[in-house]
Each structure stands twice: as structure tokens, then as C-alpha cells.
Amino acid sequence: MITNVWPAVGMEEHSWVSSAGPGSTSRRQALRARGPYEAAVPAEIAALTPAIPVETAAAAEDATTEIVRFDAEVGAIAAPFPAILLRSESASSSEIENLTSGARAIALAEVSTRDTPNARLIVSNVRAMEAAIALSDDLDTGMIVEMQRVLLEDSRVEVTGGFRGEQVWIGGAGNSPHGADYVAPHADRVGALMSDVMRFARRTDLPVLQQVAIAHAQFETIHPFSDGNGRTGRALVQAMMRRHGLTRHVTVPVSAGLLADTRRYFAALDAYRAGDLVPIVEAFAEAAFAAVGNGRELVADLTAVSARWNTVTSARSGSAGRRLLDVLQRQPVVNTGAVALALGLAPVNAQAGIDRLVGDGILRQIGSASRNRYWEAPDVLDALDAFAARAKRSARRH
């Protein structure tokens, strides 16, 4: 059914029983948390075909063309850009949730336990994005549950393994849904709603970027988990783009584009719940353009780094040091064990390659330890931090 008016979220009343023990909240807070509350009732959308205004639809198609072109451009380059762009997308998606960390901390967290909590969470998001790409042919509720499990298995494993069985809400007081900005559907509705939205996500008769934007907004409206909804929902974006052929080689960092104006992004989700599709489709179209532009700059920066390294290194062709140059683009913090594993070398030969690149000024040791040492490639880390800074500068302009 083609519809010009997308169904707004309805509401239904539920009773509220607080789980807070006596004395855990003030009397005033306890009074505010009493009585029934209203939870969202989203419509099922699997059989609906949205009618998007011509101008918005054209912008989404132009953005789709840019995504496909960028994917083909980068896919033709013999460099580890898929891993680099996936890490950048994961960091940007995490930053939307106020989980921030520099490129060095994230890279260090991938090879050691010397990390900050945020960096560890971002690394978990990298794994969730990898799972999204690997499972994109499935695009069903089981795939969503698995993505959220990978995301939270190291931090909140107790809320993984299935959809939530409790009420969740956004904003307001922490002890009840009363006064929340948005109260997600009651847990009893989540399973059917998730099956419905995944049927919508698998359709092959819709313009893909519009479909991606709407499926993402419906996912966030359902809020199917107790934690990790935003990051899982943005991983779904990547899975859908891969499933429907927008991307074949790389992860286009759409979250970096959404990060440019998070207020607009969250307002677009609110508008979707009110029945207006235009803001979320426009937000995704503009995010895609921004992501491609920023991604092209990152690719250019790293291509220049590789060219400079090839002119300054003293490592012979085929040697451990020369082979290590390719590893450093996707893994810019290493230790001897990581290099030995990546190159299939004995530790002594891996260390020789590291030492060669230290002498060339390509690698430098982190800290001054004489044991359990780690080395970083500053050129790559600078390029990754510059990518993040461009998104932040764009955010400050709004």
C-alpha cells in the first residue's frame, strides 16, 4: 500500500510498579513515579510503501549515487581501507552516544588491555559492525540479536541474548517512565514489531537509501534492547547497504555524517514518530554526502602517508619491515606479538621489522617501558584523528 501519510506512533496506558526499594528515592520522586504511564504503539510497516516528496527523493538518489561511486573508487585501491573506514564508522557511531576516544586509544585497545573504558566500548562496536557486514545476507531478527550480543558481550552481557523484557524510555527521571521524552513500546510488543521491521528491511522494491533511513528510524522507535539500541541501529544501516548492493567493498561512514548535526538527527527521529518521513530521509541523504566527502579526504591522507613511507623506508622489498607497512595502515598500534601474527613470522623477525621502521621514523614506541612494549604509527593516527575532527568541526557549524 502506497501512503502519503506515514502512520504516527500511537499510545497505550500501562500500570507502573517501581522496582526501587524503600528509601532509595526521595518522597517527591516516589510520588512522581506513581500511577499509570503511556507507552508508544508503533504501526507495522512491512507492507507500506512510502511516498516521499520529489525533491527529497532526488536528494536521496543523488546520495545513493555518491555512495556507490565512493565504494567503487576505494574498492579499486590495493590498500586496507575497508578496515580503516569500518573503524572510523564505529568510532563516529559511538560518539553519537557520547562515547569518545582518540585514534591511539582505540588502536591500543585492539591489541592490549592498556585502554580506557570508552576505547574498549568502541572496539566492541567495531566487532558489531563487522558482524553486521558478515550477517547482512540474513537481515532478520536473529542477526539483530547477534549484533547486539557482540556489541555488549564484554560490558553488559546480562542484557544480551534476546529482546528486552522490560520497559525502557529516553530522557526524564531514571526511576520511572513518567515524564520521559519518549517511552518505547511495551516489551510484549517488541518481538512482533521487530519481525515486521526486518521484513520491511528485506524488501527489494524500494529506493534503498529511503528504505535504510525508514528502517533505522523504525528500529530506534521500537528500541528493542535494554542497552545498545543506537549503535546496533546504526550497524543495521551498514548491513542493509551491503545487503542491497549500495556497498560491496567498504563501510561508508554514515554515522560520521549524522554526527555533524546530532540535534537534527534526533529531531528527525522524533518527526518520524509523528508521521513525517521527510526529515529522516533528508538527514540520511546529507549524512551520506558528508560521509563520502570526509571519507575521500581520509583515503587521500592515508594514500599520501603510504607514498611518503615508501620513499623514506630502508626496508627491502619482501622484508618484515616492508610488509609491516601495509599492516600499519589498518592496525596503527602494534606490539611484537601482533606483528608476528599478522605477518606469520617468528617474534625475533617481527621485532627486526619493527626496529627497522623505528629507525626510519615511521614507528615510535609508546612510553619508555623496556618490556611489554607497544609502537604507534603517528602518521596514520593523525589522519584518523583529522577525520574525526572534520566531523566535529562540521557539528560546531550547526
KAGI-V941254 format. One line per field, one symbol per residue. burial: + if it has 9 or more other ideal C-beta (glycine too) atoms within 8 Angstrom, else -. A space follows every 50 residues. Layout:
burial=???
This chain:
burial=--+--++-+----+-+-+----------++-++---+-++++--++-+-+ -+---++-++++++-++++++++++-+-+-++++++++++++++++--+- +-+++++++++---+--++++++++++++++++-++--+-+-++++++++ +++---+-++--++--++++-++-++++-+-++++++-++--++++++++ +++--++++++++++++++++++++--+++++++++++++++++-++--+ ++++++++++++-++-+++++++-+-++++++++++++++++-++++++- +++-++-++---+-+---++++++++++++++++++-+++-++-+-+-++ ++++-+++-+-++-++------+++++-+++-++++++-+++-++---
